[in-house]
Amino acid sequence: MGIDIDSGGRYVGHKNRKTPVSENVYLRLLVKLYSFLARRTGAAFNKVVLKRLVMSKTNKPPIGVNRVARYAKGHEDKVIVAVCTITDDIRLEGKKFPKLRIAALRFTEAAKARIEGAGGECLTLDQLALEQPKGRNTLIIRGRTTARVANKYFGTPGSSGSTSRPHVRAKGKNFERARGRRKSRGFKV
């Protein structure tokens, strides 16, 4: 018995989420709203926002206000859209922050204070949907998924050219500090 290629085809797997796993009521309402907008407006922006709303937590990494300001350079007239949390950055203390309109899932209190202190505005994604249902005059950005500490351990620690961290119990003098075949341990060819 073979596979009935004609009816089903060879497309196996490649599954993507249709609904969020999270039971957050606000998030589920946003998914309802953006699935309607994606279907009825046909705008690619709404499809992108919907896809990002249903992503897992690790695929919606937070983004700091310093990075938002860097990505927004030259786009100050647009609404910056991030389907994640906007966090504050103390490295911006005493520095000038641009006046930006930012729409995001949520803002930390300090980030919100900094944005509004610079004369900017913090919007929720449902407010954005009322204002820009087709996502015109917006710039969509996202945080770095590889910024997680877990990512620093991916790979083979110790191999040449690798910067992966080894899984060690502690950082003391007795843990992975042997004079092995490594430059940092005094090894010469």
N, C-alpha and C positions, 0 to 999 in steps of 0.2 A: 504494500500500500504506500503510495506516495503522498505528497502534499498537494491539495487542490490550489495551485498557484493562482489561477484566474480569479477566483472569488475573493480570497483573502490577501493575496500578494505576499511578498517577502518581508513586509514591514513588521518586524517583531521588536518589541521594546520601545526605546526612545519615548518613554512616557513622561508627560509633563503634567503638573498639577492643574486642576480646574478650580479647586476650592482650597482655602488655607487649612492647615492642620490645626492652627490655633483656634481656640474657642472665644477669642476676644470679640465681643459684640460689635464694637466700633469698627474693627478691621473687617468683619463679615459684612457690615453695612456698606463700607467703602467698596468691597468686592462686588456687591450687588449693583452699586451705583456705576462703577467703572465697567462692569460687564455690559450694562445697558448702554453706556456711552460708546463702548468699543463696537457694539453691535449696530447701534443706530446712527452714529456719526461717520463710522468708517475711517476715522482719523487714526494713524499709526501710533500717535502719542498715547491715546487711551489704551491701546493694546499693550504697549510697553509698560504703562503704569499698572494695568491689571496683572500682567505677568509677574511684575516685581512685588505686588501686594500679596500674592499667594506663595511667594518664595519662603524657604526656611529661614530661621533666624540668622544662621551663619552666612546666608546669601543676601542678607539685608544689613551689612555691617554699618555701624554708626560713622558719621563723618563730622570732623571738627570744623569750627567756624573759620579757622585759618585756611584750611583746604578749600572750603566753600568760596572764600574771598579770592583765592588763587585761581580756581576754575572759572569764577565769574568775571575775571579781568577782561574788560572789553565788551562785556555783556550786561553792564549795570542797569540798562533800560529794560531788560527782560526779567520775567519771574523765574527764579531758580527753583527747580523742583527736585526733591530728593525723597525717595520712598524708603526712609529710614529715620533714625534719630539724629538730630543735630546736637552736638555736644560743644561745650565751651573749651577754650584753650588759654591757659594762664600765660603762655608765652606772648600773647598779644597785649599784655598789660602795658599801658602807656603808649601803645602804638595806635595809629589811626585805622579804624575799621570802616570800610565803604558802606554807603547807604544802599541796602539791598532789600528786595522783596523776596522772601523765601517761603516756599510751601513744602511742608514735610509731614511725616507721620506724627512725630512728636519732637518737642524741643526740651532740653534740660532748662531749669530755671535760670541758670547763669548764662546760657547761650541766648535765651530769649531776652534777658536783660541787656546783653551786649548788642544784639541786633537792633532792639528798639531804642537803645541809648544812642546809637549812631544815626537815628532817624529812619531806620528801616522798618519793615513790617513782617510779622510771622503769620503765615496763613496755614490753615489745615487743608487737607486734600479735597474735602467737600466744598470748602469756600472757593478753592481753585476751580472746581468743576462748574460752579455757578458763574464764575468770572470768565473762565476760558474753557468752554466745553470741548473745543477741538484742540486745545493745547497750543494755540497760536501765541507767538511772542514769548515762548518759554525756553528755558535751557534745562534739560534733564541731566542730573549728575548722580553718581553713586560713590559709596565708600570703598575702600580696598578690602577685598575678601582675604587677601594674603597677610593682612596686618595682625591676625590672631597669633597669640603666643604659640598655639599648637602647630602652626605652619613652620615655626623655626626648627621643629624636630623632624620634619619630613625630609627624607633623603638618607644618605649613608654618611654618618659622622666619621671623620678620620680619613676618608678617601681623598685623593689629591683634588684640589679645586673645590672641595665641598665646604660649605659654611654651616652645615646642619649641626644642631646641638645634640650631644649625647644625653640619653636619659640617665641621670645620676641621682643618687639619693641625697647628696649634699655637695657643696662646693669646696669642701675642706682640702687640706694638703694631701690627704690619703685617697682622694677620689679622682681617678683618671688623671693623675699627675705624674705617671711613670715616664722615664726617659725612653720613650718609644721612638719609632721612625718618623718623627715630626720635627719640623724646624723649631717650633716653640719649645721643644724639649732638648735642645742642644744637639740634635742629630745632624751629622755632616756626611756627605757622600764620599 
